[in-house]
Amino acid sequence: MGTDTVHTPSADGAAERRREQRGWYFYDWACSVYSTSVLTVFLGPYLTSVAESAADAEGYVHPLGIPVRAGSFFAYSVSLSVIVAVLAMPLVGAAADRTGRKKPLLAAAAYLGATATTAMFFLDGDRYLLGGLLLVVANAAQSVAMMLYNSYLPQIAPPEQRDAVSSRGWAFGYAAGSLVLVVNLVLYTGHDGFGLSESTAVRICLASAGLWWGAFALIPLRRLRDRRTTPREAALPGFRQLAATVRDMRRHPLTLAFLLAYLVYNDGVQTVISQASVYGSEELGLGQSTLIGAVLLVQVLAVVGALAMGRLARTYGAKRTILGSLAAWTLTLAAGYFLPAGVPVWFFVLAAGIGLVLGGSQALSRSLFSHLVPPGKEAEYFSAYEMSDRGMSWLGPLLFGVTYQLTGSYRDAIISLVGFFVIGFALLARVPVQRAIAEAGNPVPDRI
């Protein structure tokens, strides 16, 4: 006669937590294709070419009557998207914490972004304003969705698991980006064989990222669950909520100090991600196939780097591992200034250096910050964290665009970003993370 399996509450809780973690990984799988195929590879060079086709004889377009060099339009659009995100994220984050209903808000943001990305199929001719609008909507929606997604981390993983869980999420994202980028490469390089123009092939690659995002977002939306919260006062309107979030963060100055360091160095990271293809195509004269191959190399090595740096963090601590990655970022970016034009092999070497530190620096920053968030404030605090994540930072793209507008040199624009890593390193080195965790009211891990 068979026996019934006994499920203890702790066993059931652990199984449910693992199920949520697996579902959580799949949102990175869903949305990272946007970051890779759209933001990093195709949209920058393509939107720049669309803007150039609409430019006047001096190379300027005139959105809202403002003269903008066509080569700076993409960078300015990325910068503008964060202004929208800055206004939206504190409101959504506070509403999520007050109601406990993160999942409907995550669904709304994810599908708004996926829809805007799919609509990029209609970006052709000289419709640069349409491209800028869709970019702003998709980026802002992605920012809000990632804020909500990240805020689940302290709820689905105990402190000792967060580095590993966060690193696996990034690895899932980079694996998906690699897979879809291979398909994009086949379609783009063989577009004639498929009976497609180059422009149509690019627009299909852009739109397919939106379809992928929407389809796979269903998995986390099925597995993640909302938590009951103590009823709190209604969300404050407009800038009052943003001000309230900042005031609350001032009660935790060490958390705020880490966030400042993160905002600085991640601004540099995200600007490199969003502008590297423009630098490769416009300054180094590399073809789209070379750029796709280089980004594919970044994706593959980022999976390895995220997992490897997660292991390093267990030995040396997350803070020291992040500091090491920032030193590597500084050296890699400085080397990028000297890359010779028209020589793809050195661009691939640069891509390899970026890939090895990219995933790990992002994953460990996310897990480290999760220790510094006061309990019950996850979405609200991650709204501030998310302001500089996934290409949503504003100062880096703005500096990149202004530097190019003033000098006409993408080399000057790329070297201008080194300061973000140097300053970020100095700020992070000064943060006593163990004391910051304790002051936030969280248990301090043995090694951090």
C-alpha positions as CSV (number, residue, x, y, z in Angstrom):
1,M,0.0,0.0,0.0
2,G,1.4,3.4,-0.9
3,T,2.0,6.1,1.5
4,D,1.0,9.8,1.3
5,T,3.8,12.3,0.9
6,V,4.0,14.7,3.8
7,H,4.5,18.3,2.8
8,T,5.8,20.4,5.6
9,P,5.2,24.2,5.5
10,S,8.9,24.9,5.1
11,A,9.2,22.4,2.2
12,D,6.1,23.8,0.5
13,G,7.5,27.3,1.0
14,A,10.8,26.4,-0.5
15,A,9.2,24.7,-3.5
16,E,6.9,27.7,-4.1
17,R,9.9,30.1,-3.8
18,R,11.9,28.0,-6.4
19,R,8.8,28.1,-8.7
20,E,8.7,31.9,-8.4
21,Q,12.4,32.2,-9.0
22,R,12.2,30.2,-12.2
23,G,9.3,32.4,-13.4
24,W,11.2,35.5,-12.4
25,Y,14.2,34.5,-14.5
26,F,11.9,34.4,-17.6
27,Y,11.1,38.1,-17.5
28,D,14.8,38.7,-18.2
29,W,14.5,36.1,-20.9
30,A,11.5,38.0,-22.3
31,C,12.7,41.6,-22.2
32,S,16.5,41.3,-22.7
33,V,15.9,40.8,-26.4
34,Y,14.6,44.4,-26.6
35,S,17.8,45.6,-24.9
36,T,20.0,43.5,-27.2
37,S,18.4,43.6,-30.7
38,V,16.7,46.9,-30.5
39,L,18.6,49.2,-28.2
40,T,22.1,47.8,-28.6
41,V,22.2,46.6,-32.3
42,F,19.6,47.8,-34.7
43,L,17.8,50.9,-33.6
44,G,20.8,53.3,-33.1
45,P,22.3,53.0,-36.6
46,Y,18.9,52.6,-38.2
47,L,17.2,55.6,-36.5
48,T,20.4,57.6,-37.2
49,S,20.1,56.8,-40.9
50,V,16.4,57.7,-40.9
51,A,17.2,61.0,-39.3
52,E,20.0,61.6,-41.8
53,S,17.5,61.0,-44.7
54,A,15.3,63.7,-43.2
55,A,18.2,66.2,-42.4
56,D,18.8,69.5,-44.2
57,A,21.9,70.3,-46.2
58,E,23.8,71.0,-43.0
59,G,23.0,67.6,-41.5
60,Y,20.4,68.9,-39.0
61,V,16.9,67.8,-38.3
62,H,14.4,70.1,-36.5
63,P,12.1,68.4,-34.0
64,L,9.8,71.0,-32.5
65,G,11.8,73.6,-34.4
66,I,15.0,72.7,-32.5
67,P,18.2,72.2,-34.6
68,V,19.6,68.8,-33.8
69,R,22.5,67.1,-35.6
70,A,21.1,63.9,-37.1
71,G,23.9,61.9,-35.6
72,S,22.9,63.0,-32.1
73,F,19.1,62.4,-32.4
74,F,19.2,58.8,-31.1
75,A,21.3,59.7,-28.1
76,Y,19.0,62.6,-27.3
77,S,16.0,60.3,-27.6
78,V,17.5,57.8,-25.1
79,S,18.2,60.7,-22.7
80,L,14.6,62.0,-23.1
81,S,13.2,58.6,-22.2
82,V,14.6,58.8,-18.7
83,I,12.7,62.0,-18.0
84,V,9.4,60.2,-18.7
85,A,10.7,57.3,-16.6
86,V,11.7,59.5,-13.7
87,L,8.2,60.9,-13.5
88,A,6.5,57.5,-13.8
89,M,8.6,55.2,-11.7
90,P,8.2,56.7,-8.2
91,L,4.4,56.9,-8.7
92,V,4.2,53.3,-9.9
93,G,6.6,52.0,-7.3
94,A,4.8,53.7,-4.4
95,A,1.4,52.3,-5.7
96,A,2.9,48.8,-5.9
97,D,4.2,49.0,-2.3
98,R,1.0,50.4,-1.0
99,T,-1.4,48.0,-2.7
100,G,0.8,44.9,-3.0
101,R,-0.4,44.5,-6.6
102,K,2.8,44.5,-8.5
103,K,1.8,42.0,-11.1
104,P,-1.0,44.0,-12.9
105,L,1.4,47.0,-13.0
106,L,4.2,44.8,-14.4
107,A,1.9,43.4,-17.0
108,A,0.7,46.9,-18.1
109,A,4.3,48.3,-18.4
110,A,5.6,45.1,-20.2
111,Y,2.9,45.1,-22.8
112,L,3.1,48.9,-23.4
113,G,6.8,48.5,-24.1
114,A,6.3,45.3,-26.2
115,T,3.6,47.1,-28.3
116,A,5.8,50.2,-28.9
117,T,8.7,47.9,-30.0
118,T,6.5,45.9,-32.3
119,A,5.3,49.1,-33.9
120,M,8.9,49.9,-34.9
121,F,8.1,47.8,-38.0
122,F,6.5,51.0,-39.4
123,L,9.6,53.1,-39.0
124,D,10.7,53.7,-42.5
125,G,11.5,56.6,-45.0
126,D,12.1,59.8,-43.0
127,R,9.9,59.0,-40.1
128,Y,12.5,59.9,-37.5
129,L,10.0,61.5,-35.2
130,L,8.0,58.3,-35.1
131,G,11.1,56.4,-34.2
132,G,12.0,58.8,-31.4
133,L,8.5,58.6,-30.0
134,L,8.4,54.8,-30.0
135,L,11.9,54.7,-28.5
136,V,10.8,57.0,-25.6
137,V,7.7,55.0,-25.0
138,A,9.5,51.6,-25.1
139,N,12.4,52.7,-23.0
140,A,10.2,54.3,-20.3
141,A,7.9,51.3,-20.2
142,Q,10.9,49.0,-20.0
143,S,12.2,51.1,-17.1
144,V,9.0,50.9,-15.1
145,A,8.7,47.1,-15.8
146,M,12.3,46.4,-14.7
147,M,11.8,48.4,-11.5
148,L,8.8,46.2,-10.6
149,Y,10.6,43.1,-11.7
150,N,13.7,43.9,-9.7
151,S,11.6,44.7,-6.6
152,Y,10.6,41.0,-6.5
153,L,14.2,39.9,-5.7
154,P,14.2,40.5,-1.9
155,Q,10.8,38.8,-1.7
156,I,11.6,35.6,-3.7
157,A,15.2,35.0,-2.5
158,P,16.6,35.0,1.1
159,P,19.8,37.1,1.6
160,E,22.2,34.3,1.1
161,Q,20.7,33.4,-2.3
162,R,20.4,36.8,-3.9
163,D,23.7,37.1,-5.6
164,A,23.2,33.7,-7.3
165,V,19.5,34.3,-8.2
166,S,20.3,37.8,-9.6
167,S,23.2,36.4,-11.6
168,R,21.0,33.6,-13.0
169,G,18.4,36.2,-14.1
170,W,21.0,38.1,-16.0
171,A,22.4,34.9,-17.5
172,F,18.9,34.0,-18.7
173,G,18.6,37.4,-20.3
174,Y,21.9,37.3,-22.1
175,A,21.1,33.7,-23.3
176,A,17.9,34.9,-24.9
177,G,19.6,37.9,-26.4
178,S,22.2,35.6,-28.0
179,L,19.6,33.2,-29.4
180,V,17.5,35.9,-31.0
181,L,20.6,37.7,-32.3
182,V,21.7,34.6,-34.2
183,V,18.3,34.5,-35.9
184,N,18.5,38.3,-36.6
185,L,22.0,37.7,-38.1
186,V,20.7,35.0,-40.4
187,L,17.8,37.2,-41.5
188,Y,19.8,40.4,-42.0
189,T,22.8,38.9,-43.8
190,G,20.5,36.8,-46.0
191,H,17.8,39.3,-46.6
192,D,18.2,39.2,-50.4
193,G,17.6,35.4,-50.3
194,F,14.4,36.0,-48.3
195,G,13.2,38.5,-50.9
196,L,13.6,41.4,-48.4
197,S,15.2,44.8,-48.6
198,E,17.8,45.7,-46.0
199,S,15.4,48.2,-44.4
200,T,12.6,45.7,-44.2
201,A,14.9,43.1,-42.6
202,V,15.9,45.6,-39.9
203,R,12.3,46.5,-39.2
204,I,11.4,42.8,-38.9
205,C,14.2,42.3,-36.4
206,L,12.9,45.3,-34.4
207,A,9.3,44.2,-34.4
208,S,10.2,40.6,-33.6
209,A,11.8,41.7,-30.3
210,G,8.5,43.2,-29.3
211,L,6.6,40.0,-30.1
212,W,9.2,37.9,-28.2
213,W,8.9,40.3,-25.2
214,G,5.1,40.0,-25.1
215,A,5.0,36.2,-25.6
216,F,7.5,35.2,-22.9
217,A,6.3,37.8,-20.4
218,L,3.3,35.5,-19.9
219,I,5.5,33.0,-17.9
220,P,6.5,35.3,-15.0
221,L,3.0,36.8,-15.0
222,R,1.7,33.3,-14.3
223,R,4.3,32.3,-11.7
224,L,5.0,35.5,-9.7
225,R,2.5,36.3,-6.9
226,D,1.4,39.5,-5.2
227,R,1.9,39.9,-1.5
228,R,-0.6,41.3,0.9
229,T,0.4,44.6,2.5
230,T,-0.8,46.7,5.3
231,P,-3.1,49.4,3.9
232,R,-1.4,52.7,3.6
233,E,-2.4,56.1,2.5
234,A,-3.2,56.8,-1.2
235,A,-0.3,57.5,-3.5
236,L,0.7,61.1,-3.6
237,P,0.3,63.0,-6.9
238,G,3.0,64.0,-9.3
239,F,6.3,65.5,-8.0
240,R,5.1,65.1,-4.4
241,Q,5.5,61.4,-4.5
242,L,9.0,61.7,-6.0
243,A,9.9,64.2,-3.3
244,A,8.5,61.8,-0.6
245,T,10.6,58.9,-1.9
246,V,13.7,61.0,-1.8
247,R,12.9,62.3,1.7
248,D,12.5,58.7,2.9
249,M,15.8,57.7,1.3
250,R,17.5,60.5,3.2
251,R,16.7,58.6,6.4
252,H,19.1,55.9,5.1
253,P,22.1,57.9,4.0
254,L,24.3,54.9,3.3
255,T,21.7,53.3,1.0
256,L,21.5,56.7,-0.7
257,A,25.4,56.7,-1.0
258,F,25.4,53.3,-2.7
259,L,22.6,54.4,-5.0
260,L,24.5,57.6,-6.0
261,A,27.6,55.5,-6.9
262,Y,25.4,53.1,-8.9
263,L,23.7,55.9,-10.8
264,V,27.1,57.3,-11.8
265,Y,28.9,54.1,-13.0
266,N,25.8,52.5,-14.4
267,D,25.1,55.6,-16.4
268,G,28.4,54.9,-18.2
269,V,27.6,51.2,-18.6
270,Q,24.2,51.9,-20.2
271,T,25.5,54.6,-22.5
272,V,28.2,52.3,-23.8
273,I,25.5,49.6,-24.4
274,S,23.2,52.0,-26.3
275,Q,25.8,53.9,-28.3
276,A,28.4,51.2,-29.1
277,S,26.8,50.3,-32.4
278,V,26.6,53.9,-33.5
279,Y,30.3,54.3,-32.6
280,G,31.2,51.1,-34.6
281,S,29.1,52.1,-37.7
282,E,29.7,55.8,-37.9
283,E,33.3,56.2,-36.5
284,L,34.9,52.9,-37.3
285,G,33.1,52.2,-40.6
286,L,32.0,48.7,-39.6
287,G,29.1,46.9,-41.3
288,Q,25.9,45.8,-39.7
289,S,26.9,42.2,-39.8
290,T,30.2,42.9,-38.0
291,L,28.2,44.8,-35.3
292,I,25.7,42.0,-34.9
293,G,28.6,39.5,-34.5
294,A,30.3,41.7,-31.9
295,V,27.2,42.1,-29.9
296,L,26.5,38.4,-30.1
297,L,30.0,37.8,-28.7
298,V,29.1,40.2,-25.8
299,Q,25.9,38.3,-25.1
300,V,27.7,34.9,-25.0
301,L,30.5,36.1,-22.8
302,A,28.1,38.1,-20.6
303,V,26.4,34.8,-19.6
304,V,29.8,33.4,-18.6
305,G,30.8,36.6,-16.9
306,A,27.6,36.9,-14.9
307,L,28.0,33.4,-13.5
308,A,31.7,33.7,-12.9
309,M,31.4,37.0,-11.1
310,G,28.6,35.5,-9.0
311,R,31.1,32.9,-7.9
312,L,33.8,35.5,-7.2
313,A,31.4,37.4,-5.1
314,R,31.0,34.3,-2.8
315,T,34.7,34.5,-2.2
316,Y,35.6,38.2,-2.2
317,G,32.2,39.8,-1.6
318,A,29.9,41.6,-4.0
319,K,31.4,45.1,-3.3
320,R,35.0,44.1,-4.1
321,T,33.9,42.2,-7.2
322,I,32.0,45.2,-8.5
323,L,35.0,47.5,-7.9
324,G,37.2,45.1,-9.9
325,S,34.7,45.2,-12.8
326,L,34.7,49.0,-12.8
327,A,38.5,49.0,-13.1
328,A,38.1,46.7,-16.1
329,W,35.4,48.9,-17.6
330,T,37.7,51.9,-17.4
331,L,40.6,50.2,-19.1
332,T,38.3,48.7,-21.8
333,L,36.7,52.0,-22.6
334,A,40.0,53.9,-22.8
335,A,41.3,51.3,-25.2
336,G,38.2,51.8,-27.3
337,Y,39.2,55.4,-28.1
338,F,42.3,54.1,-30.0
339,L,40.5,51.4,-32.1
340,P,41.6,51.8,-35.8
341,A,38.8,52.3,-38.3
342,G,37.9,49.5,-40.6
343,V,39.6,46.7,-38.6
344,P,36.9,44.4,-37.2
345,V,39.2,42.2,-35.1
346,W,40.0,44.9,-32.6
347,F,36.3,45.7,-32.2
348,F,35.7,42.1,-31.4
349,V,38.5,42.2,-28.8
350,L,36.8,45.3,-27.2
351,A,33.5,43.4,-27.3
352,A,35.0,40.5,-25.5
353,G,36.3,42.8,-22.7
354,I,32.9,44.3,-22.3
355,G,31.1,41.0,-22.3
356,L,33.2,39.5,-19.5
357,V,32.3,42.3,-17.0
358,L,28.9,43.5,-18.3
359,G,26.5,40.9,-16.8
360,G,28.4,40.5,-13.5
361,S,28.6,44.1,-12.7
362,Q,24.9,44.6,-13.3
363,A,23.8,41.4,-11.5
364,L,25.8,42.0,-8.4
365,S,24.8,45.7,-8.2
366,R,21.2,44.6,-8.2
367,S,21.6,41.9,-5.5
368,L,23.8,44.2,-3.4
369,F,21.2,47.0,-3.5
370,S,18.4,44.5,-2.5
371,H,20.2,44.2,0.9
372,L,20.1,47.9,1.4
373,V,16.3,48.4,0.9
374,P,14.2,48.8,4.1
375,P,11.6,46.0,4.3
376,G,8.2,47.0,2.7
377,K,9.8,49.7,0.5
378,E,11.1,47.4,-2.3
379,A,9.2,48.8,-5.3
380,E,9.6,52.4,-4.2
381,Y,13.3,52.1,-3.7
382,F,13.9,50.1,-6.8
383,S,12.1,52.9,-8.7
384,A,15.0,55.1,-7.8
385,Y,17.5,52.3,-8.6
386,E,15.9,51.7,-12.0
387,M,16.4,55.3,-13.1
388,S,19.9,54.4,-14.3
389,D,19.3,50.9,-15.4
390,R,19.0,49.2,-18.9
391,G,19.9,52.2,-21.0
392,M,17.5,54.6,-19.2
393,S,20.2,56.9,-17.7
394,W,20.1,60.4,-19.1
395,L,23.4,62.1,-18.4
396,G,25.6,59.7,-20.3
397,P,23.6,59.7,-23.6
398,L,23.2,63.5,-23.2
399,L,27.0,63.9,-22.7
400,F,27.6,61.6,-25.6
401,G,25.2,63.5,-27.9
402,V,26.4,66.9,-26.9
403,T,30.1,65.9,-27.3
404,Y,29.4,64.7,-30.8
405,Q,27.3,67.8,-31.6
406,L,30.2,70.1,-30.5
407,T,33.1,68.1,-31.9
408,G,31.7,66.0,-34.7
409,S,33.9,63.1,-33.3
410,Y,32.5,59.9,-31.9
411,R,35.9,59.1,-30.5
412,D,35.7,62.2,-28.3
413,A,32.1,61.2,-27.4
414,I,33.2,57.7,-26.3
415,I,36.2,58.8,-24.2
416,S,34.0,61.3,-22.4
417,L,32.3,58.4,-20.7
418,V,35.5,57.2,-18.8
419,G,34.7,59.7,-16.0
420,F,31.5,57.8,-15.0
421,F,33.5,54.7,-14.1
422,V,36.3,56.5,-12.3
423,I,33.9,58.6,-10.2
424,G,31.6,55.6,-9.6
425,F,34.5,53.5,-8.4
426,A,35.5,56.3,-5.9
427,L,32.0,56.7,-4.6
428,L,31.4,52.9,-4.2
429,A,34.7,52.4,-2.4
430,R,33.6,54.8,0.4
431,V,30.3,52.9,1.2
432,P,30.5,50.7,4.3
433,V,28.0,48.1,2.9
434,Q,27.8,46.0,6.1
435,R,26.8,49.0,8.2
436,A,24.4,50.1,5.4
437,I,22.6,46.7,5.4
438,A,22.3,46.8,9.2
439,E,21.0,50.4,9.2
440,A,18.4,49.4,6.6
441,G,17.0,46.9,9.1
442,N,18.1,43.7,7.2
443,P,20.3,40.8,8.3
444,V,23.9,41.1,7.3
445,P,25.3,38.2,5.3
446,D,28.6,36.6,6.3
447,R,30.3,38.0,3.2
448,I,29.1,41.0,1.2
